[in-house]
Amino acid sequence: MPGGKPKTIITDQDAAMARAISIAFPTTFHRLCIWHITSKFSVKLPHSAYKEYWREFQKVIWDTDNKDEFDAKWNIVVTKAGLTDHPWLSSMFDLRESWVPTYARQFFAAGMSSSQRAEGSHGFFKQYIRAEGSHGFFKQYISRRNSLMDFIIRFERALSYQRQKELVVDHVDAFEVVQCILPMPMNKQMATLYTRTMFQKFEQELIQSTACFLELKTEDASKVVFNVSERKNWETRVAEVVYVKDSDHASCSCKRFEFVGIICKHKLALFRRDQIEYMPDKYILKRWKKTAKSGLVSDANGNEIKDSADPGLLIKLSTMSRLASDVVEDAFMSEEGCELLSETLKSLQVKLKLLKDGPSNNEVEGSSSQTQYMKDPKIVRRQCPRNLNTP
């Protein structure tokens, strides 16, 4: 892989896939999709137990701050529900390090805890492919009504639509100014660096940091430890921020920076206390910056490819490509349509060539014509004037 082995892979509970990942990527954290697991509670649990205790299970899964808290609250709910000997719940508890958020936050996953991007892609392509319903990825593209050519056309059309949306977002990030809610130097700094989506997430953390309170817990020659409290949903949540003096680095027990890649409200509260006005570079990931795609790109011969394309032109290109794809798809449905499109494209190609070559040809012809009229005057031999009095 160009960027090295992935740090995290999220899949469902497929045994063959788990074995393959452990062999191919032994250092990669294999996380189980939390959506697939939580959606099974209604099937695996008795109906009465699910109806009465599902909300408590949700609260334990999502709202625990550390491993010990999760273990204790999980056992309390399981005991209350009378499910201490339930085989499926016991197996899920044994696998908790692979799917429970509080166990997996130290592994970077760009904030994802489920395979929702893959599921979303399945649904997205399905509306273009018009395939019969299925859970398999490739089955989304195949049905008795789709020929191979039809599959390729519809698949390319969907990709073209996705690329166009991405270009539009890139254009907005590059040319539109984000309005900051908080007129703070750090907020303005991140508005210029982050993409619009990631800046909005950062700004929410910054806003929430104003409601956090710091309390000095311990301090020694090497580090300072703070308790950062926040009032949330009528209860006080406390996170622990550790500042190491030698490395000038702050870490938080919430692990948001490690998991999402955006600094958390707890550390921002510490920065505000220490009057740090601008975000240190170590806390800014390139992947969330507007310039994330920029960098050295080489061709097959190792030569640098310089990108000088105007984003506005790229959007036009994407729009025309999508229009052309739609036209090809409509024409492909009948022989008459294919012939009509072929003749139209040939005629259009000739017109575009004339349009492309026309200005330069006119300019050359004009220059030749101008040269013809600007030649030096003919040399006329001088003659003596006639004597008018001579008969």
N, C-alpha and C positions, 0 to 999 in steps of 0.2 A: 504494500500500500504506500502511496506517495508520502503521506504524512506520518508514517509509522503505524504501529499497531494501535487499534482503538483502545481508549481507556475504559469504556463501558459498552456493553452490548445488551440490548433489552429484547427479550423474546417471550413467548408463552412457555408453558411447561411441556416442552417437547424433549423427550429423553435423548433421541438421536442427535438433535441440535446441541444439547448440552454437552454430550460427549465430543462432538466435533469442535465446539468452541474451546473446550478444555485442552484439546490436542493442538489446534491451530494457533490459539491465543492463550497460552498458559498464564500470562501476566495480566490479562484483561478481566475486569470484573463483569461477570455474567449476572445480569439482573433480570428477575422475572417481572413480567408486566403486571402491575398492580390492578389494572382495570380487569384483566382476565380473572384474577383471583377474587377480587371483591364481587364481581358479577356472579360468582358461583355460590355465594353465601345463601341466596334465595333457593338454590337447588339442593345444596348439601345439607342445610339445617332443617330441622322440623319447622313446619309452617308457623306454629304458635311461637316457638323460640325466635325465629327470624323476625316476626312481626313485632315482638316485644323488645328484643335486645339489639336489633340491627343498628340503631342510632348510637348505642353505647359502643358497639364494635367500631363504628366509623370514627367516633371521637378518640378511641384508643389508638387506632391506626394513624390518624392524621394529626392529632393534637398532643402528642407526647414529645417532650424535649430531649429525652435521653433514653438509653437502653434499659436501665433499671426501672424507670418509670413505666415504660411500655410493658415490660415483663410483669410488673406488679399489677397494673391495671387490667391487662389481658386476663390474668389468672382470676382476678376478682369478677370480671364479667362472665367468664366461662363457668365459674362456680355458681354464680347467681342463676345462670341459665340452666344449670344442671347438666352441663355438657363436658364434664371433666374427662370422660372416657370416649368422647366423640373422635373416631379415627381420623376424619378429614381435618378437623380443627387441630388435632395433635400434630399431624403432618405439616400443616401450615405454620404452626408455631416452631417446629424443628427447622423449617426453611426460612424463618423470619429474617435472617441476615441477607437473604436474596431479594426480598420484596418490601419489607417494612421501611418507610422513609427514614426514620430515626437511625436505622442501622446502615443505610446506604448513602447518607449525605456526604460522607467524606470522599466519595468517588464522583468525579465530574461527569455530568450527563446533560449539560445545558438546560437544567431544570426539568427534564423529562423523567417521569416515573412509570410511563407506560409506552406501548408501541403505537400511540395515537397518530403519529405522522404516517406510519405505514397503513394503518386502517383508514386514515383520511385520504391517502393516495388511492387506495382501492376504490373508495366511494367516488372519488373525483374521476378516475378513469372509466368507471362503470357507466357514468352518464354519457361518455363519449363513445364507448365501445358498443353500448346497448346489448351487452351480453346477458345471458341468463344468470340469475342469482346464484352465487357460490361463495364459499369462504376462501377458496384457493386463489392465489394471486394471478396465475396465468389463466385460470378458468374465467377470470373477469373479462378476458379478451376473446374467448373462444365460445362459440355457440353454433348451432346448426345453420344459423342464418348468416354467419360471418365467413366470407372467404378469406384466404391468406392476404390477398391484396387489400380487401376491405379492412382487415385488422391493422395492416401497416398504415393505411391512410388515416384511420381514426386515431391510432396511437400517436402518429406524428402531429396530428391536429391538436390533440390534448397537450403534448409537449410544447407546441408552439404557443398555446394559450398560457401555459405556465411561465414560459420565458418572457412573454410580453408583460405579464403582471409583475415579474421581477424587475424588468427594465423600467416600468412605471414607478415602482417603489424606489429604485436607485435614482431615478430622475428627481423625485420628490426630496430624497435625502440630500442630493447634491445642490439643488437650487432653491429650495424653500426653507425659510427661516422658522425654527421652532420657537413658539412663545413659552417662556419660562414662567411658571407659577410663582416660584420663589426667586427674588432678585439677588441671588447670592453668587459670588465669584465661582464657586465650585459648580453650581448648577449651570451657569452660563458656559463654563469650560466643557462640561460633559455634553451640553447641547450641540457644541461644535464638533465633538469627537464621535459620539455614539450615533447609530442610526436612530430614526425616529421611534421605532418600537422599543429598542433597548433603553433609550433615554427616558421614555415614559415610565418604564419599570424602575429605573434608577431614581427618578424624581419622586416616585411614590415612597421609596425607601427614605429619601431625604426628608420628605414631609413627615413621615412617621417617626423619624429620629427626633423631631422636636418634642414628641410626647414621651421620650425615654429619659429616665433619671439614672445618673451614675452614682455608685457608692463604692468607695475604696474598700477592698476586701483585705488584701495583703500587699506588701511591698518589700523587696530585698534588693541586693546589689545588682541582680541580673534581670528582674522582671517586676511588673506591676500588674495586679489582678483587680478587675472591677466587676461588680455586680450591676448589670444594666436591667432595670425593671421597666415594665410597660403594662399599663392597664388595658386589658382586652377582654371583651365579652363578660364584663363584670367580675373578672378575676385578674390577678397580677401574675404576669409571666416574667421570669427572670432568666437572663442569659449571662454567661461569664465571658468577659473579654480579657485576654492576656496580652500584655504589651511587653515584648522582649527588647531590652535596651540596646544590646550589642548589634543586633540585626535590624533594629528600627522597624520591627514588624509586629502587627497586631493580628491576633486570631480570635475567633468567636466560637462558642459552643454550638451555635445554631448551624454552622457549616454552610451558610448560604453561598459564600464566595467560592468554596470548594465545589459545591454542587451545581450552582447556576452560573457562576463566573461574574457576578455583580456584587459589589460590596454591600453588606447588610446595614440596617438601621442602627444596630448596636455599635458598630465600629464608627459609623458616621456621628453618633452621639459623642463618642470619645474624641473624634476630630474637632467637633464643635467646641468641646471643653478645652482642648489644647490650642484652639484658634488656628487650626490648619485650614487655610482658605482654598487651596487647590489640591486636587486629587493626585497623590503620588503615582508615578508611572507603573509601579509594581502591581497596583490594583486595577489597572486598565487592560483588559484582554483585547488583543488585536481582532479577534473573531467578531466582536460586537461593534467595531469602529466602521465608519463610512468607508475608510480606505482598506478594509479587510481584503478586498479582491485585488488590490494593486500589489505589484511585486514583480520580480524578475521572472519573465516567461521566455523559454527558449524553444526553438524549432527542433526538428529532427537532427540538424547538423550542429546544434549547440549554440546557434546564433541568437542573440537577444531579440525578442519581438517587442517593439515599442507600440504601445496603445495610444493612438492619437485620435480615436473616434469620438465624435460628438454624441453625448447621450441622447440628444434630441433626434439625431439621425438614426440612432439604433432603435429608438421607439418607432420611427416611421418604417424602418426596415421590418421590424417585428409585426407591425400592423399589416403591411402589405403581404408579408409571408403568410399570415393567418388568413387574409382574404383570398390569396391564391390557393391555399390549401382547401378552403371551403368550396371554391369554384371547381377545383379538380375533383373533389368528392362528389359534387352534384353532377358533373359531367360523366363521371365514371359509371353512373347508374344505367346508362343507355348508350348504344352504338352511335345514335345520332348526336348525342351530347358530346361524345369523344371527338367526333369529326368536326362539330361546330367549334369546340374549344381549340382543336389543333389548327384549324384554319384561322381562327381569331388570333391565336398566339403568333402564328407566322406573320400575319399582317401587322400585328402590334410590334413584333420584333423589327420589321423593316422600318416602321415609323419611328421607333426609338433610336434606331441606328442613324436615320436621317436627322433626328433631333440632336443626337450626340455629335455628329460630324458637321451639321449645318453651320453653326457659328464660326468654326475655324475655317471652313471652306469659303464662306462669305468674306471673312476677313482677308484671306489670301487673294480672292478675286478682286476685292476692293483695292488692295494694295497694288495689284498689277494694273488695274484701270487707272489708278491715280498716277502711277509711274508713267503711263502712256501719255497723259495730258501734261505732265510736268517736264517734258524733254526740253533740252536747250533749243532756243530759236535757230532757224536756219540762217546760215551766213549768207548775206546778200552782197554781191559785188558792187562797190560804189562806182557811180558813173558821173561824168561831168554834166552839169545842167545845160539844157539846150538854150541857145540864144534866141530869145523870142522875136528879135528884130530880123532874124535871118529868114529870107523868103523861102 
